[in-house]
Amino acid sequence: VQLQASGGGLVQAGGSLGLSCAASGSVFSMWSWGWYRQADGKQRELVASISSGRTNYADDVKGRFNLSRDKDKNTLDLQMISLRPEDTAVYYCKAVAAGRDHWGQGTLVTVSS
């Protein structure tokens, strides 16, 4: 499975931004797909994921971020609203397939105060 992330950029606090992750290869074998983020000096953490049709969000993004999967296009989109400076991080998409994790390249999201 190959993952290509796009989107990200610089936005002011309170603004909105969208990320997209396009999957190719053995997408039929993917059973979990999600977005993670890593801020400077911090560990990578789950933002939101979807598995078996169920979506899971980190507590601090609930109500602000929305995850959607397009099965026809093999994309996983993360719509982010009401962004906060603490959302600043490199965002990565990850898929679990064939018993292992597959990571896309990171995309930087910077939220200015």
Order of alpha helices (4+ residues) and beta strands (2+ residues): beta-beta-beta-beta-beta-beta-beta-beta-beta-beta-beta
